[in-house]
Amino acid sequence: MELPLVVGVDGSDSSLQAVDWAVDEAARRGLPLRLVYASLWERYEGGRPSFRTDRPSEEVMAEHIAASCAERAQLRNPEVKVSGEVLPDDAVSVLLHAGHESSALVVGSRGRNELAGLLLGSVSLAVAARAVCPVIVVRGGERNRQGSFGRVVVGVGNATEGQAAVRFAFGEAEARGCALHAVRAWRRPAHQHVDSPLVADDAARVHEERASALLTDALDDAARDHPQVDVQRRSVEGTAHQVLVDASADADLIVVGALRRHGHFGLQLGRVAHALLHHAHCPVAVVPQRA
């Protein structure tokens, strides 16, 4: 049985965009969709006398949001199997727990109670940095969210630390029937200064060729498993986070890995993933890789 795609909902515009994106993703992959709303009303209302018949407003609102999001999903694609539920805990805990039994988690970029000026909400950041499964933060322009560009981008780092992200990206490109753009950034060492332009060009060529070779090594296994995917490889000079933010401008999805080290607590999110979650022009998939 396929694990469901889980979406965190809270009634915000951002979470409704996440629902729409997740419905399309579930349809592409033939997955059931599970919508979850986290609410702490049961904790706060736990001492309510049993003879009272009035229901707390938070409970009513939570059930309404879960039901309306499920209805929205069903209207968008009646073929997708949709379920919705309210769970009594904080949003981060609910989603991290759900991640153990899901193919991926989908969240919006900002929550209902967060400031409009925030680039990324605290729940989305915490879930992306701690979940055991891939997390997709739905952000960016409408054309990017709607999949108008026909392009998935994957940021390729270390060959061993990023294999999960590479395989996820190939799966996404195959499900969408679109091209996969694999990008690796490279930079000349800061201490490398030469006076001759020809020598400088040679040095740049060495670093670019090395980046291209590492890119090929990182992609080879997944490319053999997905021969129908059109893979375009690019090694680009620049800082990795800026190169990938730029690449996201005309992408439907950008995929990046996040190394999870056993025994380490708190947010486990590298600089590149962190920058993309805050600044990417399209939805961002953060795929955990165990050290």
matplotlib code that plots the C-alpha trace (Angstrom):
import matplotlib.pyplot as plt

x = [0.0, 1.3, 2.0, -0.2, 0.9, 0.3, -0.6, -0.6, -3.6, -4.6, -6.9, -4.3, -3.9, -0.5, -1.9, -4.7, -1.9, -0.3, -3.5, -3.9, -0.3, -0.6, -3.7, -1.9, 1.1, -1.1, -2.8, 0.5, 1.9, -1.4, -1.2, -4.0, -4.0, -4.2, -5.0, -4.1, -5.0, -3.2, -5.2, -4.5, -8.2, -8.5, -5.7, -7.2, -10.7, -10.0, -11.5, -14.8, -17.8, -19.3, -22.9, -22.1, -23.3, -21.7, -18.6, -15.5, -15.0, -11.5, -12.9, -15.6, -13.1, -10.6, -13.2, -14.5, -11.0, -10.2, -13.6, -13.4, -9.8, -10.9, -13.8, -11.5, -9.2, -12.0, -13.4, -9.9, -9.6, -12.4, -10.1, -7.8, -8.7, -8.8, -9.2, -9.0, -8.6, -8.0, -5.1, -4.7, -1.1, 1.1, 1.6, 5.3, 4.8, 1.7, 3.6, 6.8, 4.9, 2.8, 6.1, 6.9, 4.0, 3.9, 5.6, 6.2, 4.9, 3.6, 3.3, 2.7, 5.4, 3.6, 0.9, -2.4, -1.0, 2.4, 3.4, 2.9, 6.4, 8.0, 9.8, 9.2, 7.0, 8.5, 6.4, 7.5, 11.2, 11.1, 9.4, 11.7, 14.7, 13.7, 11.4, 12.4, 10.7, 10.9, 9.2, 7.8, 7.3, 4.9, 6.1, 6.9, 4.9, 1.7, 3.2, 5.9, 3.3, 1.1, 4.0, 4.1, 7.8, 8.1, 11.4, 12.5, 15.9, 18.1, 21.0, 23.8, 26.3, 28.4, 27.8, 27.1, 25.3, 22.8, 21.8, 18.3, 17.7, 18.9, 16.6, 13.7, 14.3, 14.4, 11.1, 9.5, 10.7, 9.5, 6.1, 5.7, 7.1, 9.5, 13.2, 15.5, 18.1, 20.9, 23.0, 26.3, 28.0, 31.7, 34.1, 37.8, 39.6, 39.8, 43.6, 44.0, 45.2, 47.1, 48.2, 48.0, 44.5, 45.4, 46.5, 43.3, 41.2, 43.0, 42.4, 38.7, 38.5, 40.0, 37.5, 34.6, 35.7, 36.0, 32.5, 31.2, 32.8, 31.4, 28.0, 28.1, 29.2, 26.3, 23.7, 24.9, 23.0, 19.7, 20.0, 20.4, 17.2, 15.2, 16.4, 13.4, 14.1, 15.8, 18.7, 20.5, 23.7, 25.0, 28.1, 27.9, 30.4, 29.1, 27.9, 25.6, 22.7, 22.6, 23.1, 20.1, 17.9, 18.5, 17.8, 14.5, 13.0, 11.9, 11.4, 8.3, 10.2, 13.7, 15.1, 17.9, 19.3, 19.6, 22.1, 20.6, 23.3, 22.4, 22.3, 22.2, 19.2, 17.6, 17.4, 19.5, 19.4, 22.4, 22.9, 21.8, 18.5, 17.9, 18.4, 16.1, 13.3, 13.4, 14.1, 13.3, 10.9, 9.2, 8.2, 11.2, 11.6, 14.0, 15.0, 16.7, 19.9, 21.1, 24.8]
y = [0.0, 3.4, 5.9, 9.0, 12.5, 14.5, 18.2, 20.6, 22.9, 25.9, 27.9, 30.4, 31.4, 29.7, 26.4, 26.5, 26.8, 23.8, 21.8, 22.6, 21.7, 18.5, 17.4, 17.6, 15.8, 13.0, 12.6, 12.4, 9.8, 7.9, 8.5, 9.1, 12.6, 13.1, 16.6, 17.4, 20.3, 20.7, 22.1, 22.4, 23.1, 19.6, 20.4, 23.8, 22.5, 19.2, 20.3, 21.3, 19.8, 16.8, 18.2, 21.3, 21.1, 24.2, 23.5, 25.7, 28.0, 26.6, 23.1, 24.3, 26.3, 23.4, 21.0, 23.5, 24.2, 20.5, 19.8, 22.8, 21.9, 18.3, 19.6, 22.0, 19.0, 16.8, 19.5, 20.0, 16.4, 13.9, 11.0, 11.6, 9.8, 12.5, 12.4, 15.2, 15.2, 17.4, 16.3, 17.6, 18.8, 21.7, 21.8, 20.9, 17.8, 16.7, 17.0, 15.4, 12.4, 12.1, 12.1, 8.6, 7.2, 9.4, 9.5, 13.3, 16.2, 19.3, 22.7, 26.3, 28.9, 30.9, 30.1, 31.8, 33.6, 34.6, 38.1, 38.8, 40.1, 36.8, 35.0, 31.6, 30.6, 28.9, 25.7, 25.2, 25.8, 23.4, 20.6, 20.9, 20.8, 17.8, 15.5, 12.0, 12.1, 14.7, 18.0, 20.3, 23.9, 25.4, 28.9, 31.1, 32.5, 31.1, 29.8, 28.0, 26.4, 25.4, 23.6, 25.9, 25.6, 21.8, 21.7, 20.2, 21.5, 19.5, 21.0, 18.5, 18.6, 15.8, 12.5, 10.4, 13.0, 14.0, 10.7, 10.8, 14.2, 13.1, 10.1, 12.1, 14.6, 11.9, 10.5, 13.9, 14.6, 11.1, 11.6, 15.0, 13.9, 16.9, 17.6, 17.4, 20.2, 19.1, 22.0, 22.1, 25.3, 25.7, 28.5, 29.1, 29.0, 32.4, 32.2, 31.5, 34.7, 34.8, 37.8, 36.2, 36.0, 32.8, 31.1, 32.3, 30.9, 27.5, 27.5, 28.2, 25.4, 23.0, 23.8, 23.7, 20.3, 18.9, 20.1, 18.5, 15.2, 15.3, 16.1, 13.1, 10.8, 11.9, 11.4, 8.1, 5.5, 7.4, 8.1, 4.4, 3.7, 6.4, 6.2, 8.1, 11.3, 14.0, 15.1, 18.4, 19.0, 22.4, 23.4, 27.1, 29.4, 31.1, 30.4, 27.4, 29.1, 32.0, 29.8, 27.6, 30.6, 31.9, 28.5, 28.3, 31.3, 29.2, 25.9, 24.0, 22.5, 22.7, 19.8, 19.9, 17.5, 18.0, 15.8, 14.3, 13.3, 10.7, 12.0, 15.7, 17.7, 20.9, 22.1, 20.1, 22.2, 23.4, 26.9, 26.1, 24.5, 27.4, 30.0, 28.2, 27.9, 31.7, 32.9, 30.4, 31.4, 28.0, 25.1, 23.6, 19.9, 19.2, 15.6, 14.2, 12.1, 10.0, 10.5]
z = [0.0, -1.0, 1.8, 1.6, 0.8, 3.9, 3.8, 6.8, 6.6, 8.8, 6.6, 5.4, 1.8, 1.9, 3.1, 0.4, -2.2, -0.6, -0.9, -4.6, -5.3, -3.3, -5.1, -8.4, -7.0, -5.6, -8.9, -10.7, -8.4, -7.7, -4.0, -1.4, 0.1, 3.9, 5.2, 8.8, 11.0, 14.3, 17.2, 20.9, 21.8, 23.5, 25.9, 26.8, 27.0, 28.6, 31.9, 30.3, 32.3, 30.4, 30.7, 28.6, 25.1, 23.6, 21.7, 21.9, 18.9, 18.2, 17.9, 15.5, 13.4, 13.3, 12.0, 9.5, 8.1, 7.8, 6.1, 3.7, 2.7, 2.0, -0.1, -2.0, -2.8, -3.9, -6.2, -7.8, -8.6, -7.8, -8.7, -5.7, -2.5, 0.2, 4.0, 6.5, 10.3, 13.3, 15.6, 19.2, 19.2, 17.9, 14.2, 14.2, 16.3, 14.3, 11.0, 12.2, 13.6, 10.4, 8.4, 9.6, 7.7, 4.6, 1.2, 1.7, 3.7, 2.0, 3.7, 2.8, 3.2, 6.0, 8.6, 9.5, 12.5, 11.2, 10.0, 6.4, 6.0, 6.9, 4.1, 5.7, 8.6, 11.7, 11.3, 7.7, 8.6, 11.6, 9.6, 6.6, 9.0, 11.1, 9.1, 8.2, 4.8, 2.0, 2.7, 0.0, 0.9, -1.6, -2.4, -5.4, -8.3, -9.7, -12.9, -10.9, -8.6, -11.5, -13.3, -16.3, -17.1, -17.6, -15.6, -12.3, -10.9, -8.5, -6.7, -6.7, -3.9, -2.5, -4.4, -1.3, 0.8, -1.9, -3.4, -1.8, -3.3, -6.8, -6.8, -5.6, -8.4, -11.0, -9.7, -9.9, -13.4, -14.5, -12.9, -14.6, -17.9, -17.9, -18.1, -15.1, -14.8, -12.6, -11.3, -9.5, -8.4, -8.4, -7.2, -7.5, -4.2, -2.5, -2.3, -6.0, -7.6, -10.9, -13.0, -16.4, -18.0, -19.8, -16.6, -14.9, -17.7, -17.3, -13.6, -14.1, -16.7, -14.2, -11.5, -14.0, -15.4, -11.9, -11.1, -14.3, -13.4, -9.9, -11.4, -13.7, -10.9, -8.7, -11.4, -13.0, -10.9, -10.9, -14.6, -15.4, -13.3, -15.1, -18.8, -20.1, -18.1, -20.2, -18.0, -18.6, -16.7, -15.8, -13.7, -12.9, -11.3, -8.2, -4.7, -4.5, -2.8, -5.3, -8.3, -7.2, -6.3, -9.8, -11.3, -9.5, -11.4, -14.3, -12.5, -11.4, -8.4, -7.0, -5.0, -2.5, 0.1, 3.8, 5.8, 8.9, 11.5, 14.0, 17.6, 16.5, 17.6, 16.5, 12.9, 10.5, 7.4, 5.4, 4.1, 0.6, 1.7, 4.1, 1.4, -1.0, 1.6, 2.1, -1.4, -4.1, -6.9, -7.0, -4.6, -2.7, -1.9, 1.0, 1.0, 4.1, 3.7, 6.6, 7.3]

ax = plt.figure().add_subplot(projection="3d")
ax.plot(x, y, z, "-o")
ax.set_aspect("equal")
plt.show()
